[in-house]
Every structure is written in C-alpha cells, then in structure tokens.
C-alpha cells in the first residue's frame, strides 16, 4: 500500500487526496455518490455483461451426458474371487461409448498427462484421437485436430483445461498416475473453494458438472517404477476441503468401478476422486451385488464372513483393491488355521461413510457405524493410503480405541506386488498376526500359527530374492469359496 499510515500521517493523507482527485470524481459521480446516468448507460445489457455471459455461468449451458447403461459392461463373476480383469480397461470401454454417444454434442473430453493408454483407457482411441494441432509424422498414432482426448505431460495444464471446460458448461474426466496428481494440489484447492462458495452462497450460479479424477497406476502396483511413483496422499489433501464438495471412492473391482464412474459423471458440483488399479486382479462382486454395495458405500461381505448369528471376535475392514485382496487372503488363513474365530468382513467403497453424519453428508449415523464395527471388538483395517487418515475420520466413533489400521507407511522400492504389502505390513500374514495379537481368547493357542506366519515371511523374502517373482501360493491365490 503506498499510503498505509493515513490515519496518523496528515502529509500522506493530503497526498492520497491529491491522487484520488486526479481521477476527477466530480465528473463521474453525482452529489449522492451515484454513477452519473451517461456513464451507466455505456455498460452492455443482458448477456453482453461479463458476469451475465452464459459462458461465465456455465451451468446455464450444461446438457446432461448421454450415458450408456454401465451394467452392459459388467465383468462376469460366477463366484467371488474366481474371475480376473483389469478394472480400468473395463472402464475404458464404458468411457469409449460415453465419448461416442456425446461426440456430436461435443461436450465430453478425457484429460490426462500422456497416460491414457498406460492407464488402460486405450479403447477411447477407437472413437476419437488426441487433440493435436502441430506437425504430424507418419509414425504418429491417434493425433488429429478434432481429437477429444486432451493429453500432454503436464498435470497442471490438464487441470487448467478441465476446469475451464467444466466452468463453461461441459463434462470431463481426468486420468492420472496417483503419485503425480499432487502437482495440481493448489489448483484443486482453488476449484474446491470456488465450488464451496458458489454452490452454497451464490444462488444465481447454476450447477456445473463435477471434476472427476481417476487415480490409477497406484502405490501398490509400481513393479517397474518404484519408490518415486508411490504416494497415495492426494486423498489426505482432498478430505481437508468442505464435506459438501468432496467425494472419495475406492472401488475394489471392475464392477464397482463402473458403478462409481457412472455416478460421478452424473453428479454436479463435486470433486470426485476415484482410486482404482489397472493391473489384472481378482473380481469379487457380480453387477447386482456391486450396485447394492456401492449404493450404500460400505457393507458387510456376508460371503466372506462367518459371524452370522453370533458376535464377531474381530472385524476385518478394507478399503482399496489391494487391501481388499490381502484382507480376504488373511480371512482365508484364519479359517484354515484358527477356525474357531468368528470374523466379520466390512468393505468400504465410499471413504466418507466413515465420518459421522454430522461431518459429511455420506457419513454413517453412529448407530449404523456401531452395528457394522461393534462397540467393543478389535477392528483390523487394511487401507489403501496413509493409515492415520482412517483414525482421523473415525476418532469420534465409539470403538475407535480398538481400531488398528494398516496402510502405506512410506516404504517402497521397485519390487514385486506382494512385497510392497510386506514392506508396509499390509500383507495377509501381518494381518493374521494382528488378529492373533488382539483377540484375547486365542492366547497361547495361536503360538504355532504365529510361527508359521513368521516362516512364510522368511520364505517370501528368500523366494523373491532368488526369482524376482512372488511365491506361486501368493501370486495364484484364489478365494476358497
């Protein structure tokens, strides 16, 4: 400020007055301080005004997407865990047909930092190309001036493109490696703050399409890239923002991913974060079960539990595709070696259901949370990201004192998929050990099982050192049901 002390410095006050009088205010305003009519008449009228231009209030121009039925892309799951699919490749077929159905309307684009094919969304190129206006060489693939995939190795450019696209009344989808979405942290901040103000405090602003992130090539499957590509912390950053704006989804398989993606594309005025792996993995739910599970956002997997009609001895909770796999493998080991244990399996798709309803619209009421997780039994929670976020979301819940969370603790390298979980104590053997340590009635009875778990971890280390691959019993494991 050129004159920050005018209240105490008369000389500066005179200089400020001289400066302001240089604008000749007597020619601009009448004696009451109102703008003179001749100047007021110069302003454009109606939609020609900047603030009234429909492109500055893009919700006025927004048209709903024409969406195919996501159920038509379902993976057949005859039994839980006895089918395999690449979840994002399945999603790519759905997005391809979304692009095709809306091509003539030109109101849908997919954005990403040079990773569309890597993230298994390559089916999009059956119906469109990458937008490209520069020189093209004979060996170039899928480049065209009218392409509707916006791809450049610059996350913040993609974010800016997408925000502008949404704000002017269109729809978009942003696919990115999980570790590098942090590049747009501050840009996400501002969009979330803008949504918070416009959706709740400015009634004349019309809803716009949600900003949808797909985070894949995630922390648990970086077999070739290693530690530099292992960071699930964007979720922690996102949940700091206003609960009315934020949604975070961790679908465990392809059918749940299809449901979540459809919901996100239909939604308005949210920032939706979806985290899903691109590698081939076990599929757990058929489409009917996936719809029911995702509609609730959280639920007991009855087929994996054995506590019906009795109190569970332990609740095994999971959120994320790899944590779900390791939790179910741990449950299978418990059934084999400690069949007397009553286990309840709870899977979380909508992460914000863990918060109290008073804090987030999707949060569970305390009564419902207690019904799922009990009020006094140990909870072993396998989580995709940094474990303390789960504690942060649940610290007010009745049974928080019995909650033990396993997740990513900043241990990683270029290694096998299972070894990544071992390095972070998220693997099936550590999870079984957590149960033994926290179910009092087991006591000394479980000493032999703990020794077997220790031996398996030693075998694992020896095997990957010798072969560079996971043990067949881990790599080829299937749910025994």
MARPA-814722 format. One record per residue (C-alpha): residue number from 1; residue in one letter; chain; x, y, z. Coordinates in steps of 0.05 Angstrom, whole numbers, plus 32768, in hexadecimal, padded with zeros to 4 digits. Layout:
<rs>
- NUM, A, A, X, Y, Z
...
</rs>
This chain:
<rs>
- 1, X, A, 8000, 8000, 8000
- 2, X, A, 801F, 8043, 7FEC
- 3, X, A, 7FFD, 8067, 8027
- 4, X, A, 7FF4, 8036, 8060
- 5, X, A, 7FF6, 806A, 8098
- 6, X, A, 7FC4, 809F, 8082
- 7, X, A, 7FA0, 809B, 80C5
- 8, X, A, 7FDD, 80B6, 80E9
- 9, X, A, 8005, 80DB, 80B3
- 10, X, A, 7FE2, 811B, 8099
- 11, X, A, 8015, 8125, 8062
- 12, X, A, 8006, 80E1, 8045
- 13, X, A, 7FBC, 80ED, 804C
- 14, X, A, 7FC3, 812C, 8020
- 15, X, A, 7FEB, 8106, 7FED
- 16, X, A, 7FB5, 80D0, 7FEB
- 17, X, A, 7F7F, 8104, 7FE0
- 18, X, A, 7FA6, 8125, 7FA7
- 19, X, A, 7FB0, 80E1, 7F87
- 20, X, A, 7F66, 80CE, 7F8B
- 21, X, A, 7F4F, 8113, 7F72
- 22, X, A, 7F7A, 8107, 7F34
- 23, X, A, 7F42, 80D8, 7F1D
- 24, X, A, 7F12, 8115, 7F1C
- 25, X, A, 7EDB, 80F2, 7F45
- 26, X, A, 7EAE, 812F, 7F3D
- 27, X, A, 7EA6, 811C, 7EF4
- 28, X, A, 7E96, 80D3, 7F04
- 29, X, A, 7E66, 80D7, 7F3F
- 30, X, A, 7E2C, 8103, 7F54
- 31, X, A, 7E26, 8125, 7F98
- 32, X, A, 7E09, 80E6, 7FB7
- 33, X, A, 7E45, 80BC, 7F9F
- 34, X, A, 7E1E, 8097, 7F68
- 35, X, A, 7E3D, 808C, 7F23
- 36, X, A, 7E23, 80C0, 7EF2
- 37, X, A, 7DEE, 80A4, 7EC2
- 38, X, A, 7E17, 80B2, 7E83
- 39, X, A, 7E4F, 8084, 7E9B
- 40, X, A, 7E1F, 804F, 7EB5
- 41, X, A, 7DFF, 804B, 7E70
- 42, X, A, 7E42, 8036, 7E52
- 43, X, A, 7E40, 7FF2, 7E74
- 44, X, A, 7E28, 7FB8, 7E48
- 45, X, A, 7DE4, 7F9B, 7E57
- 46, X, A, 7DCB, 7F54, 7E63
- 47, X, A, 7DF9, 7F1B, 7E50
- 48, X, A, 7E2D, 7F4C, 7E33
- 49, X, A, 7E41, 7F5D, 7E7B
- 50, X, A, 7E7E, 7F36, 7E92
- 51, X, A, 7E5D, 7F19, 7ED0
- 52, X, A, 7E1D, 7F07, 7EAA
- 53, X, A, 7E40, 7EE6, 7E6F
- 54, X, A, 7E27, 7E9E, 7E6E
- 55, X, A, 7E6E, 7E85, 7E65
- 56, X, A, 7E7F, 7EA6, 7EA7
- 57, X, A, 7E46, 7E7F, 7EC8
- 58, X, A, 7E50, 7E3E, 7EA3
- 59, X, A, 7E18, 7E1A, 7EC6
- 60, X, A, 7DE7, 7E40, 7E9A
- 61, X, A, 7E05, 7E1D, 7E5D
- 62, X, A, 7E0F, 7DD8, 7E7D
- 63, X, A, 7DED, 7D9D, 7E5C
- 64, X, A, 7DEA, 7D59, 7E7D
- 65, X, A, 7E18, 7D25, 7E60
- 66, X, A, 7DFA, 7CED, 7E38
- 67, X, A, 7E13, 7CB1, 7E60
- 68, X, A, 7E0F, 7C68, 7E4B
- 69, X, A, 7DF8, 7C38, 7E81
- 70, X, A, 7E36, 7C27, 7EA9
- 71, X, A, 7E19, 7BE2, 7EB7
- 72, X, A, 7E24, 7BCF, 7E6F
- 73, X, A, 7E70, 7BD0, 7E7C
- 74, X, A, 7E6D, 7BA2, 7EB9
- 75, X, A, 7EA3, 7B6E, 7EC5
- 76, X, A, 7E85, 7B29, 7ED0
- 77, X, A, 7E94, 7B12, 7F18
- 78, X, A, 7E78, 7ACC, 7F21
- 79, X, A, 7E97, 7AC8, 7F67
- 80, X, A, 7EBB, 7AFC, 7F90
- 81, X, A, 7F05, 7AFD, 7F7E
- 82, X, A, 7EFF, 7ACC, 7F44
- 83, X, A, 7F03, 7AFE, 7F0C
- 84, X, A, 7F3A, 7B2E, 7EF8
- 85, X, A, 7F39, 7B71, 7ED4
- 86, X, A, 7F5D, 7BB3, 7ECC
- 87, X, A, 7F2C, 7BE3, 7EEC
- 88, X, A, 7F40, 7C21, 7EC6
- 89, X, A, 7F41, 7BFC, 7E83
- 90, X, A, 7EF8, 7BE9, 7E90
- 91, X, A, 7EEA, 7C33, 7EA1
- 92, X, A, 7F0C, 7C47, 7E60
- 93, X, A, 7ED7, 7C22, 7E37
- 94, X, A, 7EA1, 7C48, 7E5D
- 95, X, A, 7EC4, 7C8C, 7E53
- 96, X, A, 7ECE, 7C7B, 7E09
- 97, X, A, 7E83, 7C75, 7E01
- 98, X, A, 7E76, 7CB3, 7E2A
- 99, X, A, 7EA4, 7CD8, 7DFA
- 100, X, A, 7E80, 7CBA, 7DBE
- 101, X, A, 7E3A, 7CCB, 7DD8
- 102, X, A, 7E4D, 7D13, 7DE5
- 103, X, A, 7E7C, 7D1F, 7DAA
- 104, X, A, 7E4A, 7D47, 7D81
- 105, X, A, 7E3A, 7D73, 7DBC
- 106, X, A, 7E84, 7D7F, 7DC9
- 107, X, A, 7E7B, 7D85, 7E14
- 108, X, A, 7EA8, 7D4D, 7E30
- 109, X, A, 7EF3, 7D47, 7E32
- 110, X, A, 7F25, 7D1B, 7E55
- 111, X, A, 7F64, 7D3D, 7E71
- 112, X, A, 7FA5, 7D1F, 7E87
- 113, X, A, 7FF1, 7D29, 7E8A
- 114, X, A, 8006, 7CFB, 7E51
- 115, X, A, 7FEB, 7CBD, 7E74
- 116, X, A, 7FA9, 7CAB, 7E52
- 117, X, A, 7FC3, 7C6A, 7E35
- 118, X, A, 7FEF, 7C5A, 7E71
- 119, X, A, 7FB3, 7C60, 7E9E
- 120, X, A, 7F8D, 7C2D, 7E73
- 121, X, A, 7F5D, 7C60, 7E55
- 122, X, A, 7F76, 7C53, 7E0E
- 123, X, A, 7F31, 7C3E, 7DF4
- 124, X, A, 7F21, 7C88, 7DF1
- 125, X, A, 7F4D, 7C8C, 7DB2
- 126, X, A, 7F1A, 7C60, 7D8E
- 127, X, A, 7EEC, 7C9C, 7D8A
- 128, X, A, 7F18, 7CDA, 7D91
- 129, X, A, 7F61, 7CF0, 7D8F
- 130, X, A, 7F8E, 7D1C, 7DB9
- 131, X, A, 7F84, 7D66, 7DAB
- 132, X, A, 7FC0, 7D7D, 7D82
- 133, X, A, 7FCB, 7DBB, 7D59
- 134, X, A, 8016, 7DB6, 7D4A
- 135, X, A, 803D, 7D8F, 7D16
- 136, X, A, 802D, 7D45, 7D0F
- 137, X, A, 805E, 7D0F, 7CFA
- 138, X, A, 804C, 7CCE, 7CD7
- 139, X, A, 805D, 7CA6, 7D15
- 140, X, A, 802F, 7CD0, 7D42
- 141, X, A, 7FF1, 7CAE, 7D5C
- 142, X, A, 7FAD, 7CCA, 7D6F
- 143, X, A, 7FBC, 7D14, 7D64
- 144, X, A, 7F88, 7D41, 7D44
- 145, X, A, 7F71, 7D8A, 7D48
- 146, X, A, 7F2B, 7D72, 7D5D
- 147, X, A, 7F43, 7D3F, 7D90
- 148, X, A, 7F1E, 7D3F, 7DD2
- 149, X, A, 7F54, 7D21, 7DFF
- 150, X, A, 7F7D, 7D5A, 7E1C
- 151, X, A, 7FC1, 7D3D, 7E2B
- 152, X, A, 8001, 7D61, 7E3E
- 153, X, A, 8037, 7D4F, 7E70
- 154, X, A, 8024, 7D89, 7E9E
- 155, X, A, 7FF2, 7D7A, 7ED5
- 156, X, A, 7FE5, 7DC3, 7EE4
- 157, X, A, 7FD6, 7DD2, 7E9B
- 158, X, A, 7FA4, 7D99, 7E9A
- 159, X, A, 7F85, 7DB3, 7EDA
- 160, X, A, 7F7E, 7DF9, 7EBD
- 161, X, A, 7F60, 7DDF, 7E7D
- 162, X, A, 7F2E, 7DB5, 7EA3
- 163, X, A, 7F19, 7DED, 7ED3
- 164, X, A, 7F0C, 7E1B, 7E98
- 165, X, A, 7EE6, 7DE5, 7E74
- 166, X, A, 7EB9, 7DD9, 7EB1
- 167, X, A, 7EAF, 7E22, 7EC1
- 168, X, A, 7E95, 7E2F, 7E7B
- 169, X, A, 7E61, 7DF9, 7E7E
- 170, X, A, 7E80, 7DB7, 7E67
- 171, X, A, 7E95, 7D74, 7E86
- 172, X, A, 7ED9, 7D55, 7E91
- 173, X, A, 7F01, 7D1D, 7EB0
- 174, X, A, 7F4A, 7D23, 7EC8
- 175, X, A, 7F75, 7CE4, 7ECA
- 176, X, A, 7FB9, 7CE7, 7EEC
- 177, X, A, 7FEE, 7CBF, 7F0F
- 178, X, A, 7FDE, 7CC2, 7F59
- 179, X, A, 8022, 7CDC, 7F70
- 180, X, A, 8024, 7D17, 7F3F
- 181, X, A, 7FDF, 7D34, 7F49
- 182, X, A, 7FFF, 7D5B, 7F83
- 183, X, A, 801A, 7D8A, 7F4E
- 184, X, A, 7FD5, 7DAB, 7F4B
- 185, X, A, 7FCA, 7DAF, 7F97
- 186, X, A, 7FC3, 7DFB, 7F98
- 187, X, A, 7F98, 7DFC, 7F59
- 188, X, A, 7F6A, 7DC8, 7F78
- 189, X, A, 7F67, 7DF4, 7FB7
- 190, X, A, 7F4E, 7E30, 7F91
- 191, X, A, 7F1A, 7E09, 7F69
- 192, X, A, 7EFF, 7DE9, 7FA9
- 193, X, A, 7EFC, 7E2C, 7FCC
- 194, X, A, 7ED8, 7E4A, 7F90
- 195, X, A, 7EA5, 7E12, 7F91
- 196, X, A, 7E99, 7E1A, 7FDB
- 197, X, A, 7E89, 7E64, 7FD3
- 198, X, A, 7E61, 7E60, 7F92
- 199, X, A, 7E37, 7E23, 7FA4
- 200, X, A, 7E24, 7E3A, 7FE9
- 201, X, A, 7E28, 7E86, 7FEA
- 202, X, A, 7E17, 7EA0, 7FA3
- 203, X, A, 7DD1, 7E88, 7F91
- 204, X, A, 7DD2, 7EA2, 7F49
- 205, X, A, 7E0C, 7E76, 7F35
- 206, X, A, 7DF4, 7E37, 7F12
- 207, X, A, 7E12, 7DF2, 7F22
- 208, X, A, 7E4C, 7DDA, 7EF7
- 209, X, A, 7E66, 7D94, 7EE9
- 210, X, A, 7E93, 7D78, 7F1F
- 211, X, A, 7EDE, 7D75, 7F19
- 212, X, A, 7EEE, 7D2B, 7F15
- 213, X, A, 7F33, 7D0E, 7F24
- 214, X, A, 7F46, 7CC6, 7F15
- 215, X, A, 7F86, 7CB6, 7F3A
- 216, X, A, 7FA6, 7C76, 7F22
- 217, X, A, 7FEB, 7C58, 7F19
- 218, X, A, 7FE7, 7C5C, 7F64
- 219, X, A, 8016, 7C53, 7F9F
- 220, X, A, 800E, 7C07, 7FA6
- 221, X, A, 801E, 7BF5, 7F5D
- 222, X, A, 805E, 7C18, 7F48
- 223, X, A, 8084, 7BDA, 7F34
- 224, X, A, 80B0, 7C01, 7F03
- 225, X, A, 80B0, 7C49, 7F1B
- 226, X, A, 80BE, 7C43, 7F65
- 227, X, A, 80BF, 7C72, 7FA0
- 228, X, A, 80B9, 7CB2, 7F78
- 229, X, A, 8074, 7C9B, 7F5F
- 230, X, A, 8059, 7C86, 7FA4
- 231, X, A, 802F, 7CBB, 7FC6
- 232, X, A, 7FE5, 7CB4, 7FD8
- 233, X, A, 7FE2, 7CF7, 7FFD
- 234, X, A, 7FB5, 7D1E, 7FCE
- 235, X, A, 7F7A, 7D01, 7FF3
- 236, X, A, 7F93, 7D20, 8034
- 237, X, A, 7F98, 7D63, 8011
- 238, X, A, 7F52, 7D5E, 7FF3
- 239, X, A, 7F2D, 7D4D, 8032
- 240, X, A, 7F43, 7D8F, 8052
- 241, X, A, 7F11, 7DB3, 8027
- 242, X, A, 7EC8, 7DBF, 8036
- 243, X, A, 7EA1, 7D7F, 803E
- 244, X, A, 7E69, 7D98, 8011
- 245, X, A, 7E9A, 7D99, 7FD7
- 246, X, A, 7EC6, 7D5C, 7FDF
- 247, X, A, 7EBA, 7D13, 7FCE
- 248, X, A, 7EF0, 7CDC, 7FD0
- 249, X, A, 7EE4, 7C96, 7FB4
- 250, X, A, 7F0F, 7C57, 7FB9
- 251, X, A, 7EEB, 7C22, 7F8F
- 252, X, A, 7F09, 7BDD, 7F9B
- 253, X, A, 7EFC, 7BC1, 7F55
- 254, X, A, 7EE3, 7BD1, 7F0E
- 255, X, A, 7E98, 7BCD, 7F1A
- 256, X, A, 7E9B, 7BFC, 7F56
- 257, X, A, 7EC7, 7C2B, 7F2C
- 258, X, A, 7E92, 7C2D, 7EF5
- 259, X, A, 7E5C, 7C40, 7F27
- 260, X, A, 7E87, 7C76, 7F47
- 261, X, A, 7E9D, 7C94, 7F04
- 262, X, A, 7E54, 7C98, 7EED
- 263, X, A, 7E40, 7CBA, 7F2E
- 264, X, A, 7E79, 7CEC, 7F28
- 265, X, A, 7E68, 7CFE, 7EE0
- 266, X, A, 7E20, 7D0C, 7EF4
- 267, X, A, 7E32, 7D35, 7F31
- 268, X, A, 7E36, 7D81, 7F36
- 269, X, A, 7E60, 7DB2, 7F5E
- 270, X, A, 7E8F, 7D7E, 7F7C
- 271, X, A, 7ED8, 7D6B, 7F79
- 272, X, A, 7ED7, 7D20, 7F72
- 273, X, A, 7F16, 7CF7, 7F7E
- 274, X, A, 7F17, 7CAE, 7F66
- 275, X, A, 7F52, 7C82, 7F76
- 276, X, A, 7F56, 7C41, 7F4E
- 277, X, A, 7F8D, 7C13, 7F36
- 278, X, A, 7F9B, 7C04, 7EED
- 279, X, A, 7FBB, 7BBF, 7EF6
- 280, X, A, 7F96, 7B7D, 7EEF
- 281, X, A, 7F79, 7B6A, 7F31
- 282, X, A, 7F43, 7B40, 7F52
- 283, X, A, 7EFB, 7B56, 7F49
- 284, X, A, 7ECE, 7B4F, 7F86
- 285, X, A, 7E87, 7B67, 7F77
- 286, X, A, 7E57, 7B5A, 7F3D
- 287, X, A, 7E34, 7B97, 7F24
- 288, X, A, 7DF6, 7B8F, 7F4E
- 289, X, A, 7E1F, 7B89, 7F8D
- 290, X, A, 7E4C, 7BC3, 7F77
- 291, X, A, 7E10, 7BF2, 7F6E
- 292, X, A, 7DF5, 7BE2, 7FB3
- 293, X, A, 7E38, 7BE8, 7FD4
- 294, X, A, 7E4B, 7C2A, 7FB3
- 295, X, A, 7E07, 7C48, 7FBF
- 296, X, A, 7E13, 7C40, 8009
- 297, X, A, 7E5D, 7C51, 8002
- 298, X, A, 7E70, 7C20, 8039
- 299, X, A, 7E58, 7BDC, 804F
- 300, X, A, 7E65, 7B96, 806A
- 301, X, A, 7E7B, 7B63, 8038
- 302, X, A, 7E50, 7B2A, 8052
- 303, X, A, 7E71, 7AF6, 8024
- 304, X, A, 7EB5, 7B05, 8043
- 305, X, A, 7E9C, 7B08, 808B
- 306, X, A, 7E8B, 7AD0, 80BC
- 307, X, A, 7E6B, 7AF6, 80F6
- 308, X, A, 7E22, 7AF2, 80E1
- 309, X, A, 7DF8, 7AE7, 811F
- 310, X, A, 7E33, 7AF4, 814E
- 311, X, A, 7E5F, 7B2C, 8167
- 312, X, A, 7E9D, 7B33, 813C
- 313, X, A, 7EE0, 7B2A, 815E
- 314, X, A, 7F00, 7B5A, 812E
- 315, X, A, 7EEA, 7B8A, 80F6
- 316, X, A, 7F17, 7B88, 80B9
- 317, X, A, 7F0C, 7BC9, 8092
- 318, X, A, 7F2A, 7BDE, 8050
- 319, X, A, 7F29, 7C18, 801F
- 320, X, A, 7F4C, 7C12, 7FDC
- 321, X, A, 7F59, 7BDA, 7FAB
- 322, X, A, 7F9B, 7BBF, 7FC6
- 323, X, A, 7F86, 7BC7, 800F
- 324, X, A, 7F47, 7BA0, 7FFF
- 325, X, A, 7F6F, 7B68, 7FDF
- 326, X, A, 7F9E, 7B63, 801B
- 327, X, A, 7F64, 7B66, 804D
- 328, X, A, 7F3F, 7B2D, 802B
- 329, X, A, 7F7F, 7B03, 8027
- 330, X, A, 7F89, 7B10, 8071
- 331, X, A, 7F42, 7AFA, 8080
- 332, X, A, 7F4E, 7ABA, 8058
- 333, X, A, 7F8B, 7AAC, 8083
- 334, X, A, 7F64, 7AB8, 80C2
- 335, X, A, 7F2E, 7A87, 80AC
- 336, X, A, 7F64, 7A53, 809D
- 337, X, A, 7F8F, 7A5A, 80DB
- 338, X, A, 7F60, 7A79, 810F
- 339, X, A, 7F1A, 7A61, 80FB
- 340, X, A, 7EFE, 7A72, 8140
- 341, X, A, 7F06, 7ABD, 8131
- 342, X, A, 7EC6, 7AE2, 811C
- 343, X, A, 7ED9, 7B15, 80E7
- 344, X, A, 7EB0, 7B4D, 80C9
- 345, X, A, 7EC9, 7B6C, 8087
- 346, X, A, 7EB6, 7BB4, 807A
- 347, X, A, 7EC8, 7BD5, 8037
- 348, X, A, 7EC8, 7C20, 802D
- 349, X, A, 7EBE, 7C3F, 7FE8
- 350, X, A, 7EA8, 7C85, 7FFC
- 351, X, A, 7EDF, 7C9B, 802C
- 352, X, A, 7EB6, 7CD4, 8049
- 353, X, A, 7E83, 7CA3, 8067
- 354, X, A, 7EB6, 7C9B, 809F
- 355, X, A, 7EAB, 7CE2, 80B7
- 356, X, A, 7E6F, 7CF2, 80E4
- 357, X, A, 7E32, 7D09, 80BF
- 358, X, A, 7E38, 7D4D, 80E2
- 359, X, A, 7E7A, 7D57, 80BD
- 360, X, A, 7E6C, 7D3C, 8078
- 361, X, A, 7E2A, 7D30, 8051
- 362, X, A, 7E3F, 7CE9, 8041
- 363, X, A, 7E56, 7CDA, 8089
- 364, X, A, 7E36, 7CA1, 80B0
- 365, X, A, 7E0C, 7CB0, 80EC
- 366, X, A, 7E2E, 7C98, 812C
- 367, X, A, 7DFA, 7C61, 8134
- 368, X, A, 7E08, 7C45, 80EF
- 369, X, A, 7E53, 7C4B, 80F7
- 370, X, A, 7E50, 7C25, 813A
- 371, X, A, 7E25, 7BEF, 811A
- 372, X, A, 7E5A, 7BE3, 80E5
- 373, X, A, 7E99, 7BEA, 810F
- 374, X, A, 7E7E, 7BD8, 8154
- 375, X, A, 7E8B, 7C01, 8192
- 376, X, A, 7EBF, 7BD4, 81B3
- 377, X, A, 7EE0, 7BA3, 8182
- 378, X, A, 7F24, 7BAD, 8162
- 379, X, A, 7F23, 7BCB, 811C
- 380, X, A, 7F5C, 7BBC, 80EC
- 381, X, A, 7F56, 7BEE, 80B3
- 382, X, A, 7F80, 7BE6, 8073
- 383, X, A, 7F80, 7C28, 804F
- 384, X, A, 7F9B, 7C3E, 800B
- 385, X, A, 7FBD, 7C7E, 8024
- 386, X, A, 7FDF, 7C9B, 8061
- 387, X, A, 7FC0, 7C78, 809D
- 388, X, A, 7FB7, 7CB5, 80C9
- 389, X, A, 7F80, 7CD0, 809C
- 390, X, A, 7F52, 7C98, 80B2
- 391, X, A, 7F5F, 7CAB, 80FB
- 392, X, A, 7F51, 7CF3, 80EA
- 393, X, A, 7F0E, 7CE2, 80CA
- 394, X, A, 7EF8, 7CB4, 8102
- 395, X, A, 7F15, 7CD3, 8141
- 396, X, A, 7ED0, 7CE4, 815D
- 397, X, A, 7EB3, 7C9E, 8154
- 398, X, A, 7EA4, 7C73, 8190
- 399, X, A, 7ED5, 7C3C, 817F
- 400, X, A, 7F0F, 7C66, 8167
- 401, X, A, 7F3B, 7C4E, 819F
- 402, X, A, 7F39, 7C07, 8182
- 403, X, A, 7F48, 7C1E, 813B
- 404, X, A, 7F8B, 7C08, 811E
- 405, X, A, 7F9B, 7C21, 80D8
- 406, X, A, 7FCD, 7C05, 80A6
- 407, X, A, 7FDF, 7C2E, 8068
- 408, X, A, 8018, 7C4F, 8043
- 409, X, A, 804F, 7C67, 8071
- 410, X, A, 8080, 7C82, 803E
- 411, X, A, 80A4, 7C41, 8032
- 412, X, A, 80AF, 7C2D, 7FE9
- 413, X, A, 80DD, 7C1D, 7FB0
- 414, X, A, 80DB, 7BFB, 7F6D
- 415, X, A, 80C3, 7BB7, 7F84
- 416, X, A, 808C, 7B83, 7F7D
- 417, X, A, 8043, 7B94, 7F8B
- 418, X, A, 803F, 7B69, 7FC9
- 419, X, A, 8082, 7B82, 7FE4
- 420, X, A, 8066, 7BC9, 7FE3
- 421, X, A, 8031, 7BB4, 8014
- 422, X, A, 8065, 7B8F, 803F
- 423, X, A, 8092, 7BCC, 8042
- 424, X, A, 8057, 7BF3, 805F
- 425, X, A, 803B, 7BBC, 808C
- 426, X, A, 7FFA, 7BBA, 8063
- 427, X, A, 8003, 7B72, 804B
- 428, X, A, 7FD7, 7B37, 805F
- 429, X, A, 800A, 7B1B, 808F
- 430, X, A, 8010, 7B5C, 80B7
- 431, X, A, 7FC4, 7B63, 80B7
- 432, X, A, 7FBC, 7B1E, 80D5
- 433, X, A, 7FF1, 7B2F, 8108
- 434, X, A, 7FCA, 7B6E, 811A
- 435, X, A, 7F8C, 7B43, 8127
- 436, X, A, 7FB3, 7B13, 8153
- 437, X, A, 7FD0, 7B4D, 817B
- 438, X, A, 7F8C, 7B6D, 8186
- 439, X, A, 7F5B, 7B34, 8193
- 440, X, A, 7F65, 7B23, 81DC
- 441, X, A, 7F47, 7ADE, 81DB
- 442, X, A, 7F7C, 7AC3, 81AC
- 443, X, A, 7FB4, 7ACC, 81DE
- 444, X, A, 7FE9, 7A96, 81DB
- 445, X, A, 7FBF, 7A6C, 81AB
- 446, X, A, 7FD7, 7A96, 8170
- 447, X, A, 8022, 7A8F, 817D
- 448, X, A, 802A, 7A5B, 8147
- 449, X, A, 8004, 7A86, 8114
- 450, X, A, 802F, 7AC2, 8124
- 451, X, A, 806D, 7A98, 8117
- 452, X, A, 8050, 7A82, 80D4
- 453, X, A, 8044, 7ACB, 80C1
- 454, X, A, 808B, 7ADC, 80D2
- 455, X, A, 80A5, 7AA2, 80A9
- 456, X, A, 807A, 7AB7, 806D
- 457, X, A, 8097, 7AFD, 806E
- 458, X, A, 80DD, 7ADF, 806E
- 459, X, A, 80CA, 7AB1, 8034
- 460, X, A, 80AE, 7AED, 800F
- 461, X, A, 80EF, 7B15, 8017
- 462, X, A, 8119, 7ADB, 8000
- 463, X, A, 80ED, 7ACD, 7FC4
- 464, X, A, 80EA, 7B13, 7FA8
- 465, X, A, 8135, 7B1B, 7FB3
- 466, X, A, 8141, 7ADC, 7F8B
- 467, X, A, 810C, 7AE3, 7F54
- 468, X, A, 80F5, 7B2B, 7F53
- 469, X, A, 80AD, 7B13, 7F56
- 470, X, A, 807A, 7B07, 7F8C
- 471, X, A, 806F, 7AC0, 7FA7
- 472, X, A, 803C, 7A99, 7F7D
- 473, X, A, 8010, 7A8F, 7FBA
- 474, X, A, 800B, 7ADB, 7FC0
- 475, X, A, 800A, 7AED, 7F76
- 476, X, A, 7FD6, 7AB8, 7F64
- 477, X, A, 7FAC, 7ABB, 7FA3
- 478, X, A, 7F60, 7AB8, 7F9C
- 479, X, A, 7F29, 7AC0, 7FCE
- 480, X, A, 7F17, 7A79, 7FE3
- 481, X, A, 7ECC, 7A82, 7FE0
</rs>
